[in-house]
Amino acid sequence: MRISSLQAFQNGVQGLQRNYAAAIRTNEQISSGNRILTPADDPVASVRLMQLEQQQNMLGQYKSNLSAANNSLVQEESTLNSVNTIMQRVRELAAEAGNGALNQNDRQSIASELREREDELLGLMNTRNARGEYLFSGFQGKTQPFERQANGSYAYQGDEGQRKLQIGSSLNVAISDNGKKVFQNITNAARLDANLTSTPSSTLTVSKPLVQDEVAFSGSPAFPSGGIEIRFTDPAATTPPGNPKEYTIYDGATPVQTGIMDDDDKRQDSLVFRGVVVHFDGVPAGGESITVTADPTREKQGVLDTIHQLRMALEGSPDSPEGNRTTRDAVAAALTNIDHAMVNIDSTRGDIGARMNMIETTQTDNEDVSLINKTVQAELREVDYPEALSKLAFQSVVLEAAQQSFVKISQLNLFDKIR
């Protein structure tokens, strides 16, 4: 094989360049701390590193979402805790208003504090978060959820949406609760009406029916959907004359229960039928009838409306037997509805606590996954220093030997021998 001087020089230079490049590359790996400087160094590991980096970026976004979700739920829980404190005070005022020894001035004083509590509660229910969005307006974050109407009642302006954030690859958490669910969809105990058909010489009066036991009202047998009729015995229609204080409850044309009022005409009588209580005052003459029916439009009632109705009753009830009965009915309805509202609010707070526990658990899981991710990335990317230093030392020896051999070979020349 014939090798020219030019070819020998070229081979020597190329060998020096290869060895020098290998040493420089090893030095770069040691300096940067990375084993993979370009995808060509390890294509399989490079693809895996890209996947791990994408996963790490997603975990970072989930971490931000978890923090935002926790902050939102902490604020909502704090707001509901304040609402619950106000509701407890409102219940105390309602119970105090039921004291029969109070006069109109006393009741108006209670109504004055109720007005302040009502305004305070309205402000809490229209609370905004750090982004300026209303907490309880559903998806309508820029819309004020609760507004007072001209007649003093309240209207919900939001929707029934529930905002959520993704905190995992297949896990979302609700970060809000709409005001309709929390404050408006409260079971109304005073959703029944009583219509009295009286008779001459009768002084019988009937209170507003109240659902005091929801389980019995909707259980089996349930309160008749078409209502009931209470008929007092007509002495003129029976032989011998019957007791006008006796009554029979009818479900349509079917008698289902009988009873009799107390002989003490100064004491209130109560009728309880399938979870519904009705109070009687006065003395029946016999022949009276009372129809008790449900009003489907009043199935639910907001907590603000409950407080408003109680306040209006306290402000407008005169010092008279009729005014006292009106106050009695309003207080009874308010106490039951306030209890329903507090149960609903506590249930929401329980849901929030469960979500916060899930967030805490997910944060721990994500931190563990992130740590494993970084460990795997380090194993794939980072250089093994002992190995790299040993490799660099070997490459330096090879490079020096190549340089020395090139110098010797480059000095060999045929013309030097024949000169």
C-alpha positions in Angstrom: 0.0 0.0 0.0 1.4 3.4 -1.0 1.0 6.2 1.4 2.0 9.6 0.3 3.5 12.2 2.6 0.3 14.4 2.3 -1.9 11.4 3.3 0.3 10.7 6.3 0.0 14.4 7.4 -3.7 14.4 6.9 -4.2 11.2 8.9 -2.1 12.5 11.7 -4.0 15.8 11.8 -7.4 14.1 11.8 -6.3 11.8 14.6 -5.1 14.7 16.6 -8.4 16.5 16.0 -10.5 13.5 17.0 -8.6 13.0 20.2 -8.7 16.7 21.0 -12.4 16.9 20.3 -13.1 13.9 22.6 -11.1 15.4 25.4 -12.7 18.8 24.9 -16.2 17.2 25.0 -15.4 15.3 28.2 -14.2 18.6 29.7 -17.4 20.3 28.7 -19.4 17.5 30.3 -17.4 17.9 33.5 -17.8 21.7 33.4 -21.6 21.7 32.8 -22.3 18.7 34.9 -24.4 17.2 32.1 -23.7 13.9 30.4 -26.0 14.8 27.5 -25.0 18.0 25.7 -27.0 17.3 22.5 -29.7 14.7 21.6 -27.2 12.9 19.6 -25.2 11.9 22.7 -28.1 9.6 23.8 -31.3 9.8 21.7 -33.3 7.4 23.9 -32.4 9.3 27.1 -33.0 12.6 25.4 -36.6 11.6 24.5 -37.1 10.4 28.1 -35.8 13.7 29.5 -38.2 15.7 27.3 -41.1 13.6 28.6 -39.9 14.1 32.2 -39.5 17.9 31.7 -43.1 18.1 30.3 -44.3 16.1 33.3 -42.4 18.4 35.7 -43.9 21.5 34.0 -47.4 20.0 34.5 -46.6 19.3 38.1 -45.5 22.9 38.5 -48.8 24.1 37.1 -50.7 21.7 39.4 -48.7 23.1 42.3 -49.9 26.7 41.4 -53.5 25.4 41.0 -53.4 23.7 44.3 -52.2 26.8 46.0 -54.9 28.9 44.3 -57.6 26.3 45.1 -56.5 26.2 48.8 -56.6 30.0 49.1 -60.0 30.2 47.6 -61.4 27.5 49.8 -59.8 29.1 52.9 -61.5 32.4 52.1 -64.8 30.7 51.5 -64.6 28.7 54.7 -63.7 31.9 56.6 -66.6 33.7 55.1 -69.1 30.9 56.0 -67.7 30.8 59.5 -68.6 34.5 59.8 -72.0 33.8 58.3 -72.6 31.1 60.9 -71.7 33.4 63.7 -74.2 36.0 62.5 -76.9 33.2 62.1 -76.4 32.1 65.7 -76.9 35.7 66.8 -80.0 36.0 64.6 -81.4 32.8 66.1 -80.9 34.2 69.6 -82.7 37.4 68.6 -85.6 35.3 67.1 -85.9 33.3 70.3 -85.9 36.4 72.3 -88.6 37.9 70.2 -90.8 35.0 70.9 -91.1 36.0 74.6 -94.8 36.8 75.1 -93.9 39.4 77.8 -92.3 41.8 75.3 -94.2 44.8 74.1 -94.1 46.5 70.7 -91.1 48.7 71.6 -89.1 45.7 72.7 -89.9 43.9 69.5 -88.9 47.0 67.4 -85.6 47.1 69.3 -84.9 43.5 68.3 -86.0 44.3 64.7 -83.4 47.1 64.7 -80.6 44.7 65.4 -82.0 42.3 63.0 -81.7 44.9 60.3 -78.0 45.4 61.0 -77.4 41.7 61.0 -79.3 41.4 57.7 -77.1 44.1 56.1 -74.0 42.4 57.5 -75.0 39.1 56.2 -75.8 40.6 52.8 -72.2 42.0 52.7 -70.7 38.6 53.5 -72.8 36.8 50.9 -71.5 39.3 48.3 -67.8 38.8 49.3 -65.2 39.0 46.6 -61.9 37.1 46.3 -58.4 38.4 45.6 -59.1 38.6 41.9 -62.2 40.8 42.4 -64.7 38.0 41.6 -67.7 37.2 43.8 -67.3 34.0 45.8 -70.9 32.9 45.6 -72.1 33.9 42.1 -71.3 30.6 40.3 -69.7 31.1 36.9 -70.8 34.8 36.9 -67.8 36.0 38.9 -68.3 39.6 37.9 -72.0 39.7 38.8 -73.1 40.6 42.3 -75.0 37.5 43.5 -77.5 39.0 46.0 -79.5 42.2 45.5 -82.2 43.7 47.6 -85.4 44.3 45.7 -87.7 47.3 46.1 -90.1 45.4 48.3 -87.3 44.3 50.7 -87.0 40.8 49.4 -83.8 39.4 47.9 -83.0 38.0 44.4 -80.1 35.8 43.4 -78.4 37.1 40.3 -75.7 34.5 39.7 -76.0 31.0 38.3 -75.7 27.5 39.7 -72.2 26.8 38.4 -69.3 25.6 40.5 -65.8 26.7 39.4 -63.1 24.0 39.4 -59.4 23.7 39.0 -57.3 20.8 37.7 -54.9 19.6 40.4 -53.9 16.3 38.8 -53.8 14.5 35.5 -57.3 13.3 36.0 -58.4 15.2 39.2 -60.4 18.4 39.5 -61.4 20.2 42.7 -64.3 22.6 43.2 -63.0 25.9 44.5 -66.4 27.7 45.0 -70.1 27.1 45.8 -72.9 29.1 44.3 -75.0 31.2 46.5 -78.3 29.6 45.4 -77.1 26.2 46.7 -75.7 27.6 50.0 -78.1 30.4 50.9 -81.2 30.2 48.7 -82.2 26.5 48.4 -83.2 26.3 52.1 -86.3 24.2 52.9 -89.1 26.5 53.9 -91.0 25.3 57.0 -93.7 27.8 56.4 -94.6 26.6 52.9 -98.2 25.6 53.9 -101.3 27.8 54.0 -104.4 27.4 56.3 -107.8 28.7 55.2 -110.4 28.9 57.9 -114.1 28.7 57.1 -115.7 30.0 60.3 -119.3 29.9 61.7 -121.4 32.4 63.7 -120.4 32.9 67.3 -117.1 31.1 66.7 -113.9 32.8 68.0 -111.6 30.0 66.6 -108.4 31.2 65.0 -105.7 29.1 63.4 -102.0 29.7 63.1 -99.9 29.4 60.0 -99.1 25.7 59.5 -95.4 24.8 60.1 -93.5 21.8 58.9 -91.6 20.9 62.1 -90.5 17.4 61.1 -89.3 17.1 57.5 -88.8 13.3 57.8 -92.4 12.7 58.9 -93.7 15.2 56.3 -92.1 13.4 53.4 -92.0 9.9 54.9 -94.4 7.0 54.6 -97.2 7.8 54.9 -96.4 11.4 53.7 -98.4 14.5 54.1 -101.1 14.4 51.4 -100.0 16.3 48.3 -103.5 17.7 47.9 -103.6 18.9 51.5 -105.9 18.1 54.3 -109.2 19.4 55.7 -109.9 19.7 59.4 -113.6 19.7 60.3 -115.0 20.5 63.7 -118.1 18.7 64.8 -121.3 20.6 64.2 -123.6 20.0 67.2 -126.7 20.8 65.1 -125.9 18.0 62.7 -125.6 15.2 65.2 -128.1 13.5 67.5 -127.4 13.8 70.3 -125.4 17.1 69.8 -121.7 16.5 69.5 -118.8 18.3 71.1 -117.9 21.3 69.0 -114.3 21.0 70.1 -113.9 17.7 68.5 -112.4 17.6 65.0 -111.6 15.1 62.3 -108.8 15.3 59.7 -109.7 14.3 56.2 -107.4 13.3 53.3 -109.9 14.0 50.5 -113.0 12.2 51.7 -111.2 9.8 53.9 -111.0 10.5 57.7 -107.4 9.8 58.9 -107.2 11.3 62.4 -109.5 12.7 65.1 -108.8 14.9 68.1 -110.3 17.3 70.6 -109.3 20.8 71.8 -108.5 21.3 75.5 -111.2 22.6 77.8 -109.0 25.5 78.9 -110.1 28.2 76.5 -107.2 30.4 77.5 -104.5 27.9 76.5 -103.3 27.3 73.0 -104.1 24.0 71.4 -101.8 22.3 68.9 -102.5 19.7 66.2 -99.7 17.6 64.9 -100.2 15.6 61.7 -97.5 13.9 59.7 -94.8 16.5 60.6 -97.1 19.5 60.4 -98.1 21.5 63.4 -101.1 23.9 63.5 -102.1 25.9 66.6 -105.7 26.8 67.6 -106.8 29.7 69.6 -110.2 30.8 70.7 -113.4 28.7 71.1 -115.0 26.8 68.2 -118.7 26.9 67.9 -118.8 23.8 65.8 -119.0 23.3 62.0 -115.8 25.2 61.2 -113.5 23.7 58.6 -109.8 24.4 57.9 -108.0 23.5 54.7 -104.2 23.1 54.9 -102.5 23.1 51.5 -98.9 23.4 50.3 -97.7 26.3 48.1 -95.2 24.9 45.6 -93.8 28.3 44.9 -92.6 28.6 48.5 -90.9 25.2 48.7 -87.5 26.9 49.2 -86.6 30.3 50.8 -83.4 32.2 51.1 -82.0 33.0 54.5 -82.1 36.7 53.9 -85.8 36.5 53.1 -86.4 34.6 56.3 -84.7 37.3 58.4 -86.5 40.0 56.4 -89.9 38.5 57.0 -89.2 38.1 60.8 -88.1 41.7 61.0 -91.2 43.0 59.2 -93.4 41.0 61.5 -91.7 42.4 64.6 -91.9 45.9 63.3 -95.6 45.7 62.2 -97.2 43.6 64.9 -99.2 45.7 67.3 -99.7 45.0 71.0 -102.9 43.0 70.6 -103.9 39.3 70.6 -103.8 39.2 66.8 -100.4 40.9 66.8 -99.0 38.5 69.3 -100.2 35.5 67.2 -98.6 37.0 64.1 -95.3 37.4 66.0 -95.6 33.9 67.4 -96.1 32.4 63.9 -93.3 34.5 62.4 -90.9 33.5 65.2 -91.7 29.8 64.9 -91.2 29.9 61.1 -87.9 31.9 61.4 -86.4 29.6 64.1 -87.1 26.5 62.0 -85.8 28.1 58.8 -82.7 29.4 60.5 -82.0 26.0 61.7 -82.4 24.6 58.2 -80.1 27.3 56.9 -77.4 26.6 59.5 -77.5 22.9 58.7 -77.1 23.7 55.0 -74.2 26.1 55.7 -72.5 23.6 58.0 -72.9 20.9 55.3 -71.2 23.2 52.8 -68.4 23.9 55.3 -68.0 20.1 55.7 -67.6 19.8 51.9 -65.0 22.5 51.9 -63.1 20.7 54.6 -63.1 17.5 52.6 -61.8 19.4 49.5 -59.0 21.0 51.5 -58.0 17.5 52.8 -57.9 16.3 49.2 -55.8 19.3 48.3 -53.3 18.6 51.1 -53.0 14.9 50.1 -52.6 15.8 46.4 -49.9 18.4 47.3 -48.0 15.7 49.2 -48.4 13.2 46.3 -47.3 15.8 43.7 -44.2 16.7 45.7 -43.3 13.0 45.9 -43.8 12.6 42.2 -41.8 15.8 41.5 -38.9 14.5 43.6 -38.9 11.2 41.8 -39.0 13.0 38.5 -36.0 15.1 39.3 -34.1 12.1 40.6 -34.7 10.2 37.3 -33.7 13.3 35.3 -30.5 13.6 37.3 -29.7 10.0 36.6 -30.2 10.4 32.9 -28.7 13.9 32.4 -26.0 14.4 35.0 -22.4 13.3 34.5 -20.7 10.7 36.6 -17.7 12.7 37.8 -15.3 9.9 38.8 -16.0 8.2 35.5 -15.6 11.4 33.5 -12.4 12.4 35.2 -10.9 9.0 34.6 -12.0 9.2 31.0 -10.5 12.7 30.6 -7.2 11.5 32.1 -7.1 8.6 29.6 -8.0 10.9 26.7 -5.3 13.3 27.7 -2.7 10.5 27.7 -3.9 9.4 24.2 -3.8 12.9 22.9 -0.3 13.5 24.2 0.9 10.2 22.7 -0.8 11.1 19.4 0.9 14.4 19.4 4.3 12.9 20.1 3.9 10.2 17.4 2.8 12.8 14.9 5.9 14.9 15.6 8.2 12.0 15.0 6.4 10.8 11.9 6.3 14.3 10.5 10.1 14.5 10.8 10.6 11.4 8.6 11.5 12.4 5.0 13.1 10.3 2.2 15.1 13.3 1.0 16.8 13.5 4.3 18.3 10.0 3.7 19.7 10.6 0.2 21.0 14.0 0.7 
